[in-house]
Amino acid sequence: MQTAYTYTTNVGGKQRNQDSLLVLQAETEGHGQVTFAAICDGMGGLSKGELSSAEVISSFRRWFCESLPSILRAAEGEDFNYEVALRFSWKKLLTNVNRKLLAYGKTHGCQLGTTAAGILLLANADYILNVGDSRVYRVTESKLEVLTHDQTLAMAAVDRGELPLALLEGHPQGNVLLSCIGANETVDMQFLTCPVEEETVFLVCSDGFRHRLLEKEIQEAFLPSRWTNTEEVRLRMEKLVEEAMKRGERDNITAIALRCVPR
């Protein structure tokens, strides 16, 4: 399988862009093409949001180049468990960068924080991580599905049955994070695995991309059957960004779309 991708990032209504993104691909022996994509949304309410998001992305880049090859080599042995290996590796990465950002904040008298959402596409399965309220969606011909779980006060109220899911978007506590990287002593990382499906598009995005858009608008833009030309997908993505800004979005806006296609 090959993965086609496109992305966009926009400062939106802010003075600077605190979002950071990453897409990396490598051809490997025995595992085919490997793709990793991630978005980090530096928290605008905290100082140095762009520094924290960039630092986490830099850590993911080093992980892809230095740690992932060892995991893939180990996978050649019998009874290898990708889920255990990746969960441990990502948790270690986030713990280390969280400790680094906390130390920086204490030294410089500031507080840092960022979300992180990422996906690793392998031949055997797709692996996803999440901290905060950036999201990973799965787009099929029949539906748009949110794979990650927002770590916010509003979503916690939904989980407890105190808030209808339909009222989540736009809720005053929708952007109050329960977990992020850099602001607290520990990081609560969500991890999940998805089976490989050819007729699927994955969308990784910061919360600024989705706030003002309808689910049906997002699904229509990224339908697998409409992905015949990556440049056309990018243009549809840009139009969604423009529409979100017309509707009053004031946050940074960043998104990555990925589609697995036969060789």
Stockholm file with secondary structure:
# STOCKHOLM 1.0

chainA/1-263         MQTAYTYTTNVGGKQRNQDSLLVLQAETEGHGQVTFAAICDGMGGLSKGELSSAEVISSFRRWFCESLPSILRAAEGEDFNYEVALRFSWKKLLTNVNRKLLAYGKTHGCQLGTTAAGILLLANADYILNVGDSRVYRVTESKLEVLTHDQTLAMAAVDRGELPLALLEGHPQGNVLLSCIGANETVDMQFLTCPVEEETVFLVCSDGFRHRLLEKEIQEAFLPSRWTNTEEVRLRMEKLVEEAMKRGERDNITAIALRCVPR
#=GR chainA/1-263 SS CEEEEEEEEECTTSSSCCEEEEEEEEEETTTEEEEEEEEEEBCTTSTTHHHHHHHHHHHHHHIIIIIHHHHHHHTTSTTCCHHHHHHHHHHHHHHHHHHHHHHHHHHHTCCCCBCEEEEEECSSCEEEEEESSCEEEEECSSCEEECSCCCBHHHHHHHTTSSCGGGCTTCTTTTCBSCCBSSSSSCCCEEEEECCCSSCEEEEECHHHHTTSCHHHHHHHTCGGGCSCHHHHHHHHHHHHHHHHHTTCCSCEEEEEEEEECC
#=GC SS_cons         CEEEEEEEEECTTSSSCCEEEEEEEEEETTTEEEEEEEEEEBCTTSTTHHHHHHHHHHHHHHIIIIIHHHHHHHTTSTTCCHHHHHHHHHHHHHHHHHHHHHHHHHHHTCCCCBCEEEEEECSSCEEEEEESSCEEEEECSSCEEECSCCCBHHHHHHHTTSSCGGGCTTCTTTTCBSCCBSSSSSCCCEEEEECCCSSCEEEEECHHHHTTSCHHHHHHHTCGGGCSCHHHHHHHHHHHHHHHHHTTCCSCEEEEEEEEECC
//
